[in-house]
Amino acid sequence: MKDIKPRVPPDQNVTTTFPVLTYGATPRIALAEWRLQLTGLVAMPAELTWEQFQALPRIRNVADFHCVTGWSRLNNEWEGVSFRDLVRLAQPKPEARFVAVGCYGGYTTNMDMAALLDEDVLLACRHDGKDLPTEHGGPVRLVVPKRYAWKSAKWVHVLEFLAEDRPGFWETHGYHNVADPWREERYSG
């Protein structure tokens, strides 16, 4: 008998809405002012304008989205730039094993490079066929489908490649560093 993995992780409930959860004020970033910095342990540091970001190859990915608060939204269509393409552009040095993600508004999160190099990870600027709304992280948010949603940081501004891990906002406030919803890695300790 074939083992079929369920679509929804433990202790999650499916919703058809897309709840808005944000800590702090929602930043409003004019596209003319928006920048994406690729920095840290990279051979090719860069600061991309909105036009330069839009000119990069695009991908579309349909993925489920799981929030640590217990809801899951299935079949989200994301469109944007593959994290792998940004890695090719920045050319991280061999010792770069982690990425600190900095956002407009001051939010941060952290990920190990291996998780970010999954084929489904992208910096999304569109959701379900429309420009990503500000309240959901527009103009650009990180999308890491295999992690709880706090790792899919909104309003991304900086990708800093690091040799050592640097915990982000929620990780320093008791949330799990890895955030795998299938293992229910909600909180540390």
Backbone torsions as a table, in degrees:
resi	resn	phi	psi	omega
1	MET	NA	134.8	-177.7
2	LYS	-78.1	132.1	177.8
3	ASP	-84.8	119.8	-179.0
4	ILE	-108.7	122.4	179.4
5	LYS	-73.0	134.1	177.3
6	PRO	-66.6	160.2	-179.6
7	ARG	-83.4	-25.9	-172.4
8	VAL	-113.5	125.8	178.9
9	PRO	-62.9	165.7	178.8
10	PRO	-56.5	144.3	175.6
11	ASP	59.3	28.9	175.6
12	GLN	-113.8	147.3	176.5
13	ASN	-119.9	134.6	-178.0
14	VAL	-76.5	136.4	174.5
15	THR	-127.8	151.8	174.7
16	THR	-98.1	-11.0	175.5
17	THR	-84.6	175.0	176.2
18	PHE	-126.4	85.4	-176.9
19	PRO	-56.5	148.3	177.6
20	VAL	-105.3	116.2	175.7
21	LEU	-124.7	124.7	-177.0
22	THR	-145.3	138.9	171.8
23	TYR	-98.2	123.1	179.3
24	GLY	86.3	-173.2	-177.6
25	ALA	-72.7	150.4	176.3
26	THR	-85.3	115.9	179.8
27	PRO	-73.2	145.9	175.6
28	ARG	-111.9	115.4	-174.8
29	ILE	-115.5	117.5	175.3
30	ALA	-69.0	138.0	-177.9
31	LEU	-59.5	-32.3	178.6
32	ALA	-66.7	-23.6	-179.2
33	GLU	-99.6	-17.3	-176.1
34	TRP	-64.7	139.3	175.9
35	ARG	-140.9	150.0	171.3
36	LEU	-120.1	116.6	179.6
37	GLN	-96.6	132.0	172.1
38	LEU	-110.9	111.7	-167.9
39	THR	-143.1	-179.3	179.2
40	GLY	91.8	-137.6	-176.2
41	LEU	-81.8	71.1	-179.8
42	VAL	-131.5	149.5	176.5
43	ALA	-77.7	-27.6	-175.0
44	MET	-127.4	74.2	177.2
45	PRO	-59.3	147.4	-177.8
46	ALA	-148.7	155.9	170.0
47	GLU	-131.7	108.3	-175.2
48	LEU	-92.3	135.9	170.5
49	THR	-81.3	172.5	176.8
50	TRP	-59.1	-42.8	-179.2
51	GLU	-64.4	-41.6	178.7
52	GLN	-66.3	-40.8	177.7
53	PHE	-62.6	-44.7	-179.5
54	GLN	-64.7	-25.1	-179.1
55	ALA	-80.3	-11.3	178.6
56	LEU	-71.7	157.0	177.5
57	PRO	-55.9	143.8	-177.3
58	ARG	-108.5	149.1	172.0
59	ILE	-129.4	157.8	171.7
60	ARG	-121.0	140.2	-177.4
61	ASN	-142.9	131.0	173.6
62	VAL	-102.2	122.3	-175.0
63	ALA	-148.7	154.3	174.0
64	ASP	-82.1	155.9	-174.2
65	PHE	-131.8	121.6	-172.8
66	HIS	-118.9	123.6	179.3
67	CYS	-97.4	143.1	179.1
68	VAL	-61.5	-22.4	180.0
69	THR	-76.3	-6.4	171.8
70	GLY	115.0	3.6	177.1
71	TRP	-108.6	151.8	175.3
72	SER	-131.0	135.1	174.6
73	ARG	-114.2	122.0	-174.6
74	LEU	-91.5	155.7	171.2
75	ASN	57.9	45.5	173.8
76	ASN	-76.7	132.2	175.3
77	GLU	-99.8	114.3	180.0
78	TRP	-106.9	145.9	174.9
79	GLU	-137.1	136.9	179.3
80	GLY	173.1	-145.2	-175.6
81	VAL	-109.8	129.4	177.8
82	SER	-61.7	137.6	175.3
83	PHE	-58.5	-35.6	178.8
84	ARG	-58.7	-37.7	178.6
85	ASP	-67.7	-35.3	176.6
86	LEU	-68.8	-34.6	175.6
87	VAL	-64.3	-43.8	177.7
88	ARG	-60.3	-37.8	179.7
89	LEU	-68.5	-46.4	-175.8
90	ALA	-78.8	-27.6	-178.1
91	GLN	53.5	69.4	178.8
92	PRO	-57.5	146.2	176.4
93	LYS	-72.3	157.8	-176.6
94	PRO	-55.8	-30.8	-178.5
95	GLU	-78.5	-7.6	178.9
96	ALA	-76.2	108.6	-178.1
97	ARG	-118.0	-6.9	-177.9
98	PHE	-136.6	161.7	175.9
99	VAL	-132.8	129.1	170.3
100	ALA	-96.8	126.1	-178.9
101	VAL	-102.9	119.4	178.0
102	GLY	-107.4	143.5	-173.9
103	CYS	-128.1	153.0	168.8
104	TYR	-58.1	139.0	-176.7
105	GLY	95.0	-7.7	174.2
106	GLY	95.8	-8.2	179.9
107	TYR	-66.8	146.4	175.8
108	THR	-138.5	154.4	168.7
109	THR	-147.1	171.6	-176.4
110	ASN	-137.3	150.2	178.5
111	MET	-148.5	151.5	171.5
112	ASP	-80.9	149.2	-175.0
113	MET	-58.9	-37.8	-177.9
114	ALA	-59.3	-42.1	179.2
115	ALA	-66.4	-39.0	-178.8
116	LEU	-71.9	-21.1	-179.4
117	LEU	-85.6	3.2	172.2
118	ASP	-58.5	146.4	-175.7
119	GLU	-64.3	-18.2	-176.9
120	ASP	-95.4	3.0	-179.4
121	VAL	-87.3	131.4	-179.6
122	LEU	-149.7	164.1	167.4
123	LEU	-98.2	107.8	-171.6
124	ALA	-93.5	140.4	173.7
125	CYS	-122.6	-2.6	177.2
126	ARG	-137.1	145.9	179.0
127	HIS	-138.6	126.5	179.7
128	ASP	50.7	43.9	173.2
129	GLY	82.7	3.8	-179.1
130	LYS	-128.3	157.2	173.8
131	ASP	-55.0	141.2	-178.1
132	LEU	-64.6	120.7	-179.7
133	PRO	-65.3	151.2	-179.7
134	THR	-54.1	-44.0	-176.7
135	GLU	-65.7	-17.4	176.7
136	HIS	-105.4	15.0	172.7
137	GLY	109.9	2.6	-180.0
138	GLY	-63.2	142.9	18.0
139	PRO	-83.6	-23.2	-176.2
140	VAL	-141.9	131.6	173.5
141	ARG	-129.1	152.4	171.4
142	LEU	-76.7	139.7	175.5
143	VAL	-126.2	116.5	179.9
144	VAL	-123.1	85.9	-170.7
145	PRO	-58.5	-27.0	-176.2
146	LYS	-87.8	9.7	179.0
147	ARG	-127.1	159.5	172.6
148	TYR	-58.6	154.8	-169.0
149	ALA	-63.0	-23.9	-179.6
150	TRP	-64.3	-20.2	175.2
151	LYS	-76.9	-19.0	177.3
152	SER	-88.0	69.4	-170.7
153	ALA	-58.8	140.5	177.0
154	LYS	-87.2	156.2	171.9
155	TRP	56.9	44.8	-174.2
156	VAL	-61.9	138.0	-176.8
157	HIS	-131.5	-33.4	-174.4
158	VAL	-138.2	133.9	166.9
159	LEU	-115.8	108.2	-178.1
160	GLU	-106.7	117.6	-178.0
161	PHE	-85.9	128.3	-170.7
162	LEU	-130.7	154.4	173.5
163	ALA	-82.0	-33.7	-179.2
164	GLU	-115.4	148.3	179.5
165	ASP	-69.0	142.2	175.4
166	ARG	-128.9	103.5	-178.3
167	PRO	-55.5	142.7	179.5
168	GLY	-89.9	-165.1	-173.9
169	PHE	-57.0	-60.8	-176.8
170	TRP	-68.8	-31.2	179.8
171	GLU	-65.7	-32.7	177.0
172	THR	-81.9	-6.4	179.0
173	HIS	-111.5	27.4	171.1
174	GLY	98.0	-1.4	177.2
175	TYR	-83.3	153.2	-176.1
176	HIS	-64.1	144.0	-177.6
177	ASN	-71.8	-31.1	-176.4
178	VAL	-92.5	-48.2	174.2
179	ALA	71.9	40.7	177.1
180	ASP	-81.1	114.7	-177.5
181	PRO	-66.9	-25.7	180.0
182	TRP	-73.0	-22.4	176.3
183	ARG	-102.0	3.7	-177.7
184	GLU	53.5	45.2	179.3
185	GLU	-84.4	72.5	-177.8
186	ARG	-85.2	-48.5	-173.9
187	TYR	-128.0	152.2	179.6
188	SER	-79.4	166.8	176.3
189	GLY	89.6	NA	NA
